[in-house]
Amino acid sequence: MGTGALMILALLLAAAPAAWPGFAQAEHQVRLQRAAFNRAIARADFAGIGAVLADDAQLVTGADSVILAGKAAELDLLREDLRGPKRRIYIRTPTRIVVSPVGPMALETGRWTGRQVLNRRNWAAGEYAAKWRRIGGVWKVESETYMSTACGGTFCPKRK
């Protein structure tokens, strides 16, 4: 295959996601799942949160890069964050979702914010990336990586 043919093939493959049947529907479903996840966090609805996470979900936290493996570990962390006097709210806002043309996967990127409910001086924000997979007909979060880019109060990491 010549260089020209390879370039045409590359262009066709680059355009493939937009032409893939169900592409727009898949992106819409991921956005709906993200909105459901945000609502579940706001209500401290652990069943709702768990319904959006894959069993083997992985999370890398924003400021200190703690790695959590598995839905149970992520739910344990959220139980600490979403209960008691230090209750926190987190919101993820997608800016881009790319659906894979080769498998039931999608990559979401966006901005996140978090704040303490009773003390709004404690807050953080940043960027995130989430990988989704369609499992049993439902889009679920497979992995999320967060990076903190701004903070206030006790949400700011201690400098070493």
N, CA, C and O of each residue as an XYZ file, in Angstrom:
640
protein
N       0.855     -1.170      0.000
C       0.000      0.000      0.000
C       0.899      1.229      0.000
O       1.813      1.348      0.816
N       0.622      2.146     -0.935
C       1.427      3.349     -1.060
C       1.100      4.387      0.010
O       0.119      4.260      0.744
N       1.943      5.416      0.081
C       1.765      6.489      1.069
C       0.425      7.185      0.882
O      -0.248      7.488      1.867
N       0.022      7.446     -0.360
C      -1.261      8.102     -0.623
C      -2.433      7.270     -0.125
O      -3.371      7.799      0.470
N      -2.375      5.964     -0.370
C      -3.452      5.074      0.073
C      -3.509      5.019      1.597
O      -4.592      4.973      2.180
N      -2.340      5.023      2.241
C      -2.305      5.019      3.704
C      -2.897      6.300      4.272
O      -3.586      6.266      5.291
N      -2.634      7.431      3.620
C      -3.185      8.705      4.088
C      -4.703      8.709      3.945
O      -5.404      9.190      4.836
N      -5.219      8.179      2.839
C      -6.675      8.121      2.647
C      -7.300      7.200      3.691
O      -8.339      7.523      4.268
N      -6.662      6.047      3.933
C      -7.165      5.128      4.950
C      -7.168      5.796      6.324
O      -8.127      5.645      7.080
N      -6.111      6.528      6.651
C      -6.038      7.230      7.938
C      -7.148      8.262      8.061
O      -7.756      8.396      9.123
N      -7.416      8.993      6.983
C      -8.501      9.983      7.000
C      -9.859      9.321      7.176
O     -10.710      9.825      7.909
N     -10.064      8.196      6.507
C     -11.331      7.478      6.655
C     -11.510      6.960      8.076
O     -12.605      7.036      8.634
N     -10.446      6.437      8.658
C     -10.519      5.946     10.031
C     -10.752      7.085     11.014
O     -11.467      6.911     12.001
N     -10.164      8.239     10.760
C     -10.368      9.399     11.641
C     -11.818      9.856     11.599
O     -12.349     10.333     12.602
N     -12.457      9.716     10.455
C     -13.855     10.129     10.322
C     -14.814      9.047     10.791
O     -16.004      9.321     10.948
N     -14.347      7.840     11.018
C     -15.212      6.710     11.350
C     -16.077      6.933     12.586
O     -17.251      6.564     12.547
N     -15.579      7.514     13.688
C     -16.433      7.648     14.856
C     -17.712      8.439     14.579
O     -18.768      8.098     15.112
N     -17.639      9.467     13.773
C     -18.821     10.274     13.488
C     -19.832      9.495     12.655
O     -21.028      9.777     12.724
N     -19.379      8.529     11.875
C     -20.271      7.773     11.009
C     -20.755      6.486     11.673
O     -21.671      5.842     11.162
N     -20.167      6.107     12.784
C     -20.502      4.850     13.448
C     -21.943      4.889     13.931
O     -22.318      5.808     14.659
N     -22.765      3.909     13.545
C     -24.158      3.890     14.006
C     -24.200      3.847     15.535
O     -23.513      3.035     16.155
N     -24.985      4.698     16.123
C     -25.107      4.722     17.576
C     -24.121      5.627     18.273
O     -24.162      5.762     19.495
N     -23.219      6.261     17.503
C     -22.195      7.111     18.104
C     -22.819      8.220     18.949
O     -22.457      8.391     20.113
N     -23.753      8.974     18.371
C     -24.383     10.087     19.094
C     -25.186      9.565     20.276
O     -25.203     10.190     21.337
N     -25.850      8.430     20.106
C     -26.622      7.852     21.195
C     -25.704      7.416     22.334
O     -26.039      7.613     23.502
N     -24.560      6.831     22.016
C     -23.604      6.405     23.037
C     -23.094      7.609     23.819
O     -23.021      7.565     25.048
N     -22.741      8.680     23.119
C     -22.277      9.891     23.810
C     -23.376     10.427     24.730
O     -23.098     10.813     25.865
N     -24.597     10.454     24.255
C     -25.729     10.933     25.059
C     -25.915     10.067     26.307
O     -26.161     10.587     27.395
N     -25.799      8.750     26.147
C     -25.949      7.845     27.284
C     -24.852      8.056     28.322
O     -25.121      8.000     29.522
N     -23.626      8.297     27.879
C     -22.539      8.576     28.816
C     -22.834      9.871     29.571
O     -22.648      9.935     30.787
N     -23.287     10.893     28.867
C     -23.633     12.163     29.533
C     -24.755     11.957     30.557
O     -24.718     12.541     31.640
N     -25.745     11.136     30.221
C     -26.826     10.855     31.174
C     -26.288     10.130     32.412
O     -26.697     10.421     33.536
N     -25.377      9.195     32.196
C     -24.782      8.470     33.321
C     -23.953      9.412     34.205
O     -23.969      9.291     35.430
N     -23.235     10.344     33.585
C     -22.449     11.307     34.372
C     -23.389     12.174     35.208
O     -23.108     12.439     36.377
N     -24.496     12.614     34.622
C     -25.468     13.425     35.363
C     -26.062     12.618     36.521
O     -26.254     13.151     37.613
N     -26.354     11.330     36.285
C     -26.880     10.475     37.350
C     -25.855     10.320     38.469
O     -26.210     10.310     39.648
N     -24.590     10.201     38.096
C     -23.509     10.071     39.084
C     -23.422     11.342     39.931
O     -23.315     11.263     41.155
N     -23.467     12.511     39.289
C     -23.427     13.779     40.024
C     -24.612     13.899     40.983
O     -24.442     14.327     42.125
N     -25.814     13.523     40.523
C     -26.996     13.584     41.395
C     -26.854     12.635     42.577
O     -27.207     12.985     43.703
N     -26.340     11.437     42.325
C     -26.168     10.452     43.393
C     -25.176     10.959     44.439
O     -25.388     10.761     45.635
N     -24.097     11.608     44.002
C     -23.142     12.171     44.954
C     -23.806     13.281     45.767
O     -23.620     13.344     46.982
N     -24.570     14.150     45.125
C     -25.239     15.251     45.828
C     -26.203     14.725     46.891
O     -26.379     15.360     47.931
N     -26.829     13.569     46.642
C     -27.791     12.989     47.586
C     -27.139     11.974     48.537
O     -27.815     11.420     49.403
N     -25.834     11.728     48.381
C     -25.144     10.676     49.136
C     -25.866      9.334     48.945
O     -26.056      8.572     49.893
N     -26.255      9.075     47.714
C     -26.974      7.856     47.318
C     -25.936      6.831     46.854
O     -25.556      6.804     45.684
N     -25.489      5.996     47.780
C     -24.401      5.069     47.469
C     -24.815      3.983     46.486
O     -23.989      3.504     45.710
N     -26.087      3.590     46.510
C     -26.569      2.622     45.515
C     -26.520      3.257     44.124
O     -26.132      2.602     43.157
N     -26.911      4.531     44.020
C     -26.868      5.237     42.742
C     -25.451      5.433     42.242
O     -25.181      5.306     41.047
N     -24.536      5.745     43.169
C     -23.123      5.894     42.798
C     -22.584      4.559     42.296
O     -21.948      4.491     41.244
N     -22.844      3.501     43.057
C     -22.355      2.175     42.697
C     -22.891      1.679     41.374
O     -22.213      0.929     40.672
N     -24.114      2.090     41.018
C     -24.719      1.652     39.760
C     -23.975      2.189     38.543
O     -24.078      1.618     37.457
N     -23.224      3.283     38.709
C     -22.500      3.892     37.591
C     -21.062      3.381     37.515
O     -20.411      3.537     36.482
N     -20.562      2.780     38.580
C     -19.180      2.303     38.614
C     -19.073      0.848     38.180
O     -19.881      0.013     38.586
N     -18.074      0.545     37.357
C     -17.754     -0.846     37.039
C     -17.202     -1.507     38.297
O     -16.622     -0.832     39.148
N     -17.375     -2.805     38.420
C     -16.883     -3.510     39.604
C     -15.396     -3.316     39.813
O     -14.935     -3.218     40.951
N     -14.630     -3.259     38.712
C     -13.175     -3.115     38.805
C     -12.710     -1.681     38.551
O     -11.578     -1.458     38.122
N     -13.588     -0.710     38.819
C     -13.260      0.708     38.585
C     -11.995      1.100     39.333
O     -11.707      0.590     40.416
N     -11.250      2.017     38.731
C     -10.039      2.556     39.355
C     -10.141      4.070     39.420
O     -10.713      4.701     38.531
N      -9.584      4.651     40.477
C      -9.625      6.088     40.692
C      -8.256      6.567     41.131
O      -7.621      5.953     41.989
N      -7.797      7.676     40.538
C      -6.582      8.350     40.982
C      -7.026      9.727     41.464
O      -7.534     10.527     40.678
N      -6.836     10.007     42.765
C      -7.322     11.256     43.347
C      -6.533     12.460     42.855
O      -5.439     12.321     42.309
N      -7.111     13.661     43.058
C      -6.613     14.893     42.458
C      -5.323     15.458     43.008
O      -4.398     15.714     42.237
N      -5.224     15.663     44.307
C      -4.062     16.372     44.850
C      -2.914     15.431     45.212
O      -1.746     15.744     44.986
N      -3.262     14.278     45.775
C      -2.205     13.406     46.286
C      -2.032     12.113     45.505
O      -1.209     11.278     45.882
N      -2.782     11.926     44.433
C      -2.662     10.769     43.538
C      -2.768      9.427     44.244
O      -2.060      8.482     43.897
N      -3.653      9.339     45.235
C      -3.951      8.048     45.849
C      -4.681      7.214     44.797
O      -5.572      7.714     44.110
N      -4.301      5.942     44.674
C      -4.911      5.051     43.699
C      -5.857      4.101     44.429
O      -5.455      3.387     45.348
N      -7.119      4.104     44.004
C      -8.112      3.196     44.567
C      -8.482      2.185     43.500
O      -8.726      2.555     42.351
N      -8.526      0.918     43.865
C      -8.854     -0.143     42.914
C     -10.131     -0.842     43.355
O     -10.201     -1.392     44.454
N     -11.126     -0.818     42.502
C     -12.384     -1.511     42.753
C     -13.483     -0.584     43.236
O     -13.237      0.416     43.911
N     -14.701     -0.947     42.870
C     -15.884     -0.170     43.258
C     -15.973     -0.028     44.772
O     -16.270      1.059     45.267
N     -15.722     -1.106     45.519
C     -15.841     -1.069     46.979
C     -14.900     -0.036     47.592
O     -15.285      0.677     48.518
N     -13.672      0.052     47.087
C     -12.701      1.023     47.617
C     -13.163      2.453     47.345
O     -13.035      3.323     48.206
N     -13.701      2.696     46.144
C     -14.172      4.043     45.820
C     -15.393      4.404     46.672
O     -15.506      5.533     47.149
N     -16.291      3.461     46.860
C     -17.452      3.727     47.704
C     -17.045      3.995     49.150
O     -17.650      4.840     49.811
N     -16.031      3.291     49.654
C     -15.533      3.547     51.010
C     -15.018      4.976     51.140
O     -15.312      5.656     52.123
N     -14.249      5.434     50.151
C     -13.741      6.810     50.177
C     -14.905      7.808     50.151
O     -14.905      8.785     50.901
N     -15.877      7.563     49.302
C     -17.012      8.474     49.205
C     -17.860      8.456     50.467
O     -18.449      9.478     50.817
N     -17.940      7.334     51.155
C     -18.680      7.297     52.427
C     -18.040      8.250     53.431
O     -18.748      8.914     54.189
N     -16.723      8.326     53.446
C     -16.027      9.283     54.323
C     -16.335     10.719     53.901
O     -16.598     11.574     54.747
N     -16.303     10.982     52.598
C     -16.482     12.340     52.079
C     -17.926     12.834     52.151
O     -18.153     14.033     52.314
N     -18.892     11.949     52.036
C     -20.283     12.375     51.875
C     -21.114     12.294     53.153
O     -22.331     12.470     53.110
N     -20.477     12.033     54.276
C     -21.207     11.931     55.539
C     -20.578     12.828     56.600
O     -19.405     13.191     56.510
N     -21.372     13.175     57.598
C     -20.887     13.878     58.776
C     -20.672     15.367     58.569
O     -21.048     15.921     57.536
N     -20.062     16.015     59.560
C     -19.900     17.475     59.520
C     -18.940     17.960     58.429
O     -18.967     19.138     58.072
N     -18.111     17.095     57.906
C     -17.185     17.493     56.835
C     -17.732     17.113     55.455
O     -16.975     17.015     54.489
N     -19.041     16.901     55.369
C     -19.709     16.492     54.125
C     -19.246     17.331     52.941
O     -19.162     18.556     53.019
N     -18.953     16.652     51.858
C     -18.462     17.294     50.636
C     -19.393     17.000     49.476
O     -20.112     16.001     49.474
N     -19.369     17.882     48.492
C     -20.111     17.687     47.246
C     -19.100     17.780     46.110
O     -18.271     18.689     46.083
N     -19.170     16.853     45.188
C     -18.300     16.874     44.011
C     -19.166     16.895     42.758
O     -20.181     16.203     42.683
N     -18.760     17.689     41.783
C     -19.469     17.757     40.506
C     -18.446     17.614     39.385
O     -17.427     18.304     39.362
N     -18.735     16.713     38.465
C     -17.921     16.558     37.259
C     -18.717     17.148     36.095
O     -19.902     16.856     35.931
N     -18.060     17.972     35.297
C     -18.715     18.597     34.147
C     -17.954     18.219     32.887
O     -16.860     18.730     32.648
N     -18.520     17.329     32.077
C     -17.812     16.913     30.866
C     -17.695     18.048     29.854
O     -18.641     18.806     29.634
N     -16.521     18.149     29.246
C     -16.330     19.090     28.143
C     -16.217     18.355     26.812
O     -16.469     18.929     25.753
N     -15.835     17.071     26.876
C     -15.670     16.292     25.644
C     -15.862     14.814     25.954
O     -15.379     14.314     26.970
N     -16.565     14.129     25.078
C     -16.709     12.677     25.175
C     -16.405     12.108     23.796
O     -17.023     12.490     22.802
N     -15.454     11.200     23.752
C     -15.060     10.545     22.506
C     -15.444      9.075     22.626
O     -14.994      8.386     23.541
N     -16.266      8.598     21.713
C     -16.688      7.205     21.697
C     -15.770      6.440     20.755
O     -15.523      6.875     19.630
N     -15.268      5.308     21.215
C     -14.350      4.504     20.410
C     -15.090      3.808     19.270
O     -16.179      3.271     19.472
N     -14.504      3.816     18.075
C     -15.103      3.079     16.964
C     -14.733      1.596     16.974
O     -15.241      0.833     16.151
N     -13.860      1.176     17.888
C     -13.388     -0.213     17.874
C     -13.909     -1.054     19.035
O     -13.644     -2.255     19.087
N     -14.632     -0.458     19.952
C     -15.145     -1.219     21.083
C     -16.105     -0.378     21.889
O     -16.218      0.826     21.658
N     -16.797     -0.989     22.829
C     -17.786     -0.263     23.622
C     -17.129      0.568     24.724
O     -17.328      0.315     25.912
N     -16.338      1.572     24.307
C     -15.594      2.415     25.240
C     -15.807      3.878     24.882
O     -16.131      4.217     23.744
N     -15.619      4.735     25.878
C     -15.669      6.172     25.638
C     -14.705      6.842     26.608
O     -14.468      6.348     27.711
N     -14.156      7.969     26.181
C     -13.272      8.760     27.028
C     -13.916     10.116     27.242
O     -14.233     10.830     26.291
N     -14.104     10.455     28.506
C     -14.698     11.733     28.900
C     -13.609     12.592     29.535
O     -12.845     12.109     30.371
N     -13.536     13.849     29.146
C     -12.652     14.796     29.807
C     -13.490     15.996     30.226
O     -14.514     16.304     29.615
N     -13.038     16.658     31.272
C     -13.802     17.801     31.742
C     -13.198     18.450     32.970
O     -12.029     18.251     33.302
N     -14.038     19.239     33.634
C     -13.658     19.975     34.848
C     -14.412     19.375     36.032
O     -15.538     18.900     35.885
N     -13.788     19.401     37.195
C     -14.454     18.951     38.412
C     -14.323     20.025     39.478
O     -13.380     20.817     39.478
N     -15.280     20.034     40.377
C     -15.230     20.911     41.549
C     -15.656     20.103     42.763
O     -16.448     19.167     42.658
N     -15.128     20.472     43.895
C     -15.523     19.864     45.159
C     -15.512     20.925     46.239
O     -14.668     21.822     46.238
N     -16.459     20.817     47.161
C     -16.511     21.785     48.257
C     -17.111     21.127     49.478
O     -17.861     20.156     49.384
N     -16.766     21.676     50.618
C     -17.351     21.223     51.865
C     -18.681     21.955     52.051
O     -18.753     23.167     51.849
N     -19.716     21.240     52.426
C     -21.052     21.817     52.512
C     -21.129     22.892     53.598
O     -21.673     23.969     53.352
N     -20.601     22.626     54.779
C     -20.730     23.552     55.904
C     -19.649     24.630     55.960
O     -19.768     25.580     56.734
N     -18.607     24.498     55.160
C     -17.545     25.501     55.170
C     -17.064     25.686     53.724
O     -16.163     24.982     53.267
N     -17.661     26.619     53.029
C     -17.368     26.814     51.608
C     -15.968     27.356     51.343
O     -15.561     27.464     50.186
N     -15.228     27.696     52.389
C     -13.830     28.105     52.193
C     -12.959     26.902     51.853
O     -11.846     27.056     51.351
N     -13.470     25.706     52.127
C     -12.753     24.474     51.809
C     -13.285     23.951     50.477
O     -14.410     23.459     50.386
N     -12.450     24.069     49.450
C     -12.885     23.696     48.101
C     -11.672     23.311     47.258
O     -10.531     23.615     47.604
N     -11.944     22.646     46.161
C     -10.898     22.302     45.193
C     -11.553     22.174     43.822
O     -12.764     21.980     43.711
N     -10.740     22.283     42.793
C     -11.228     22.162     41.420
C     -10.086     21.701     40.535
O      -8.919     21.762     40.921
N     -10.433     21.241     39.348
C      -9.390     20.817     38.428
C      -9.946     20.159     37.184
O     -11.093     20.378     36.793
N      -9.102     19.348     36.576
C      -9.408     18.634     35.333
C      -9.506     17.144     35.641
O      -8.939     16.661     36.621
N     -10.236     16.421     34.787
C     -10.318     14.972     34.957
C     -10.463     14.289     33.601
O     -10.826     14.900     32.596
N     -10.161     12.999     33.626
C     -10.414     12.122     32.477
C     -11.056     10.853     33.028
O     -10.621     10.314     34.046
N     -12.091     10.388     32.346
C     -12.779      9.165     32.764
C     -12.940      8.247     31.557
O     -13.321      8.686     30.471
N     -12.647      6.985     31.761
C     -12.861      5.986     30.713
C     -14.125      5.210     31.077
O     -14.273      4.716     32.194
N     -15.020      5.119     30.115
C     -16.290      4.419     30.272
C     -16.281      3.150     29.429
O     -15.585      3.068     28.416
N     -17.062      2.160     29.859
C     -17.233      0.935     29.077
C     -18.698      0.525     29.185
O     -19.314      0.617     30.246
N     -19.232      0.073     28.065
C     -20.616     -0.427     28.050
C     -20.575     -1.875     28.528
O     -20.014     -2.750     27.868
N     -21.182     -2.107     29.691
C     -21.173     -3.427     30.331
C     -22.624     -3.853     30.540
O     -23.385     -3.175     31.231
N     -22.996     -4.968     29.944
C     -24.374     -5.431     30.091
C     -25.391     -4.424     29.595
O     -26.497     -4.337     30.129
N     -25.016     -3.652     28.560
C     -25.922     -2.670     27.985
C     -25.952     -1.332     28.700
O     -26.728     -0.453     28.325
N     -25.115     -1.156     29.733
C     -25.105      0.085     30.521
C     -23.691      0.656     30.527
O     -22.722     -0.080     30.712
N     -23.570      1.984     30.323
C     -22.269      2.653     30.382
C     -21.866      2.812     31.836
O     -22.624      3.339     32.650
N     -20.646      2.343     32.159
C     -20.120      2.414     33.524
C     -18.717      2.999     33.512
O     -17.959      2.816     32.559
N     -18.385      3.705     34.582
C     -17.047      4.275     34.736
C     -16.072      3.150     35.039
O     -16.246      2.393     35.994
N     -15.037      3.056     34.201
C     -13.995      2.050     34.387
C     -12.783      2.636     35.106
O     -12.142      1.964     35.915
N     -12.479      3.898     34.799
C     -11.358      4.549     35.489
C     -11.544      6.057     35.436
O     -12.132      6.597     34.499
N     -11.029      6.724     36.463
C     -11.051      8.182     36.530
C      -9.716      8.653     37.100
O      -9.185      8.073     38.047
N      -9.189      9.715     36.501
C      -7.972     10.347     37.000
C      -8.248     11.836     37.141
O      -8.733     12.481     36.212
N      -7.936     12.368     38.305
C      -8.201     13.767     38.615
C      -6.889     14.501     38.848
O      -5.921     13.932     39.353
N      -6.876     15.774     38.470
C      -5.750     16.647     38.773
C      -6.321     17.930     39.367
O      -7.169     18.584     38.760
N      -5.849     18.280     40.554
C      -6.266     19.526     41.190
C      -5.488     20.678     40.572
O      -4.272     20.599     40.398
N      -6.203     21.748     40.243
C      -5.545     22.939     39.678
C      -5.807     24.190     40.511
O      -5.180     25.224     40.280
N      -6.726     24.112     41.479
C      -7.024     25.245     42.350
C      -7.645     24.702     43.631
O      -8.261     23.635     43.625
N      -7.482     25.441     44.733
C      -8.031     24.969     46.002
C      -8.106     26.111     47.007
O      -7.520     27.177     46.816
N      -8.836     25.858     48.068
C      -8.934     26.811     49.158
C      -9.097     26.074     50.478
O      -9.631     24.965     50.515
N      -8.639     26.686     51.553
C      -8.787     26.121     52.888
C      -8.105     24.789     53.057
O      -6.996     24.571     52.568
N      -8.789     23.890     53.766
C      -8.196     22.593     54.082
C      -8.121     21.651     52.886
O      -7.522     20.580     52.982
N      -8.725     22.041     51.751
C      -8.647     21.196     50.558
C      -7.312     21.361     49.834
O      -6.998     20.586     48.930
N      -6.537     22.349     50.220
C      -5.215     22.534     49.598
C      -4.240     21.553     50.207
O      -4.216     21.391     51.427
N      -3.431     20.889     49.389
C      -2.448     19.939     49.931
C      -1.385     20.681     50.730
O      -1.042     21.829     50.445
N      -0.887     19.992     51.723
C       0.191     20.561     52.534
C       1.489     20.449     51.753
O       1.799     19.380     51.228
N       2.241     21.513     51.668
C       3.529     21.523     50.957
C       4.572     20.800     51.792
O       4.640     20.978     53.009
N       5.377     19.990     51.135
C       6.443     19.245     51.838
C       7.760     19.918     51.660
O       8.771     19.443     52.175
